[in-house]
Amino acid sequence: MDHQNLIAIDIHTHAEVSCWNPFDNYGEEYDRAADKYFGSDRRPTIAETIAYYRERKIGLVMFTVDSESKLGRRRIPNEEIAQAARENSDMMMAFASIDPHKGKMGAREAERLIKEEGVKGFKFHPTVQGYHPYDKMAWPIYEVINAHKLPAIFHTGHSGIGSGMRCGGGLRLEYSNPMHLDDVAIDFPDMQIVMA
């Protein structure tokens, strides 16, 4: 990033709409609940988000949230975000998101995204991904991140997703309890943890 020409860097920017894939409206009830909670139904494309930040001279770290196994919705490709970051490297970095339920396949994907796509970190959303961060199924992915000494952003606390839905849409806030990162932090000391 060209830090001298930026006034700030937003390290928590969600990719909302893919430019590569058609919108997957499966689980749209979560979108409607989020619209109500956040007071907006506006979901910009990746290109629109980049233009918004560029105009304001703010750098950004962008990622998707891979919750395919829990919500059944196709994710925005990590590769699409990585390509956008390469094309806007003066003000953007790409983080990836891999559903922890993918275990060793997820670890292989993490390794490839780091080496071939230039991904600089990872995003986890335990509530939406449906897992405790200390669950050993996620260890293979964490091992890759730790070996490369990259950061990982973990959502913690309430997110607004599922708000207003019957039983919170089945999403458990318990998964995003910050204390669940204790074992992760101890076992992976070279993976910098950011609690969002």
HELIX and SHEET records of a PDB file:
HELIX    1   1 HIS A    3  ASN A    5  5                                   3    
HELIX    2   2 GLU A   28  PHE A   38  1                                  11    
HELIX    3   3 ILE A   46  GLU A   55  1                                  10    
HELIX    4   4 GLU A   68  LEU A   71  1                                   4    
HELIX    5   5 ASN A   78  GLU A   87  1                                  10    
HELIX    6   6 PRO A  100  LYS A  102  5                                   3    
HELIX    7   7 GLY A  103  GLU A  117  1                                  15    
HELIX    8   8 PRO A  126  GLN A  129  1                                   4    
HELIX    9   9 LYS A  136  ALA A  138  5                                   3    
HELIX   10  10 TRP A  139  ALA A  147  1                                   9    
HELIX   11  11 ARG A  166  GLY A  170  5                                   5    
HELIX   12  12 LEU A  173  SER A  176  5                                   4    
HELIX   13  13 PRO A  178  LEU A  181  5                                   4    
HELIX   14  14 ASP A  182  ASP A  187  1                                   6    
SHEET    1   A 3 ALA A   8  HIS A  14  0                                        
SHEET    2   A 3 ILE A  58  PHE A  63  1                                        
SHEET    3   A 3 MET A  92  ALA A  94  1                                        
SHEET    1   B 3 PHE A 122  PHE A 124  0                                        
SHEET    2   B 3 PRO A 151  PHE A 154  1                                        
SHEET    3   B 3 GLN A 192  MET A 195  1                                        
END                                                                             
